[in-house]
Amino acid sequence: MNEPQLVAALRSAGCVFAEDEARLLLDEATSPAELMAWAARRMAGEPLEQIVGWAAFAGLRIAVDPRVFVPRRRSELVVEVASRQPAALVVDLCCGTGALGAALAARWPAAEVYAADSDPVAVAGARRNLPPERVFEGDLYAALPEDLRGRVDLLVVNAPYVPTDAIATMPREARDHEHRMALDGGADGLDVQRRVAAGAPDWLSPGGRLVLETGRAQAELTAALLSAVGLATSVETDDEIGATAVLGRARTGTGGTISADPGGLAESVAEPVPSGPSQPRLDSPPRPVPVSPRRRPPSPTPSFEETPQPWPSRSV
Ligand SMILES: C[S@@+](CC[C@H](N)C(=O)[O-])C[C@H]1O[C@@H](n2cnc3c(N)ncnc32)[C@H](O)[C@@H]1O
């Protein structure tokens, strides 16, 4: 199948960004048979990232398995807010692929980055993007090693926050190809966030931070959840990528204030690791993505509150 034929096939299947997707599939497929199989999967509605096996996120290639939540570009706001202050011990809860943790690990190579998710398929995938011995399976904090309690400098969380009734309005890509537990936040979308907030004071170090992604319409409610457990909160937004996150900071306790640079990490902030071969290396940490749009898959499925934007502005 040549490029014009592939573009036509994808367009007839309803792919809005058929040219870009065709180029990516052609670039990534290792044989004509694989290209045909991938084209068929894409035309059946599977997310491009699950087909090629990776998503671009915060300058990295993140390995993505079928059925696992595709990291969204908007979640880069969590990374940006989290990165404003170095952290020695980081936990990515509800980690999915582990994209948030991997992005922070790439920024702070000396940091200890842990991750956890209740979905075994997501956990297996996150173990390809993060040191496998630091990725745990289980329900929220119950998955974490007990000795992390009270020591977490930075907790990054993108828990499911779509209200149950709104799932039916999401694009088919998400409804059919991402696990419902990755999307469903209960009646008001805040069920998992409530439990994340309730546990945070126990797990955060004095002065530790929680950065929690949420929906624009839910931001004040999310902030109220964090305030109610004693965290000092602020709402952060980025209109360009349609992102909202809430930052909560734990009290510093009686022992004085937290260092602005716990663990002396400021000098260890490094450039991403050198680039490797063009296929995702599934047994190695994520690597940076060339910033050429041709090498970046189109944006994953929009959230329930987003409308699709034309390529390349929806990028990544
Ligand atoms: C919206 S996805 C986000 C994944 C990843 N953090 C990201 O930003 O790409 C939510 C994730 O939370 C996980 N999850 C849902 N309920 C959970 C729970 N009670 N405990 C742990 N993980 C949970 C899902 O399996 C899913 O991987």
PDBQT file of the ligand as one rigid body, heavy atoms in Angstrom, charges set to zero:
ROOT
HETATM    1  C1  LIG A 401      -6.795   8.810  33.452  1.00  0.00    +0.000 C 
HETATM    2  S1  LIG A 401      -5.765   7.402  33.563  1.00  0.00    +0.000 S 
HETATM    3  C2  LIG A 401      -4.202   8.246  33.787  1.00  0.00    +0.000 C 
HETATM    4  C3  LIG A 401      -2.995   7.416  33.529  1.00  0.00    +0.000 C 
HETATM    5  C4  LIG A 401      -1.676   8.206  33.616  1.00  0.00    +0.000 C 
HETATM    6  N1  LIG A 401      -1.508   8.794  34.913  1.00  0.00    +0.000 N 
HETATM    7  C5  LIG A 401      -1.628   9.284  32.554  1.00  0.00    +0.000 C 
HETATM    8  O1  LIG A 401      -1.743  10.458  32.874  1.00  0.00    +0.000 OA
HETATM    9  O2  LIG A 401      -1.454   8.943  31.380  1.00  0.00    +0.000 OA
HETATM   10  C6  LIG A 401      -6.180   6.850  35.178  1.00  0.00    +0.000 C 
HETATM   11  C7  LIG A 401      -5.424   5.617  35.690  1.00  0.00    +0.000 C 
HETATM   12  O3  LIG A 401      -5.868   5.376  37.041  1.00  0.00    +0.000 OA
HETATM   13  C8  LIG A 401      -5.934   3.980  37.257  1.00  0.00    +0.000 C 
HETATM   14  N2  LIG A 401      -6.836   3.760  38.393  1.00  0.00    +0.000 N 
HETATM   15  C9  LIG A 401      -8.180   3.910  38.442  1.00  0.00    +0.000 A 
HETATM   16  N3  LIG A 401      -8.634   3.641  39.675  1.00  0.00    +0.000 NA
HETATM   17  C10 LIG A 401      -7.541   3.321  40.432  1.00  0.00    +0.000 A 
HETATM   18  C11 LIG A 401      -7.366   2.942  41.787  1.00  0.00    +0.000 A 
HETATM   19  N4  LIG A 401      -8.396   2.856  42.642  1.00  0.00    +0.000 N 
HETATM   20  N5  LIG A 401      -6.119   2.675  42.239  1.00  0.00    +0.000 NA
HETATM   21  C12 LIG A 401      -5.058   2.767  41.370  1.00  0.00    +0.000 A 
HETATM   22  N6  LIG A 401      -5.174   3.120  40.081  1.00  0.00    +0.000 NA
HETATM   23  C13 LIG A 401      -6.391   3.392  39.610  1.00  0.00    +0.000 A 
HETATM   24  C14 LIG A 401      -6.417   3.431  35.933  1.00  0.00    +0.000 C 
HETATM   25  O4  LIG A 401      -6.105   2.071  35.794  1.00  0.00    +0.000 OA
HETATM   26  C15 LIG A 401      -5.683   4.332  34.934  1.00  0.00    +0.000 C 
HETATM   27  O5  LIG A 401      -4.462   3.744  34.545  1.00  0.00    +0.000 OA
ENDROOT
TORSDOF 0
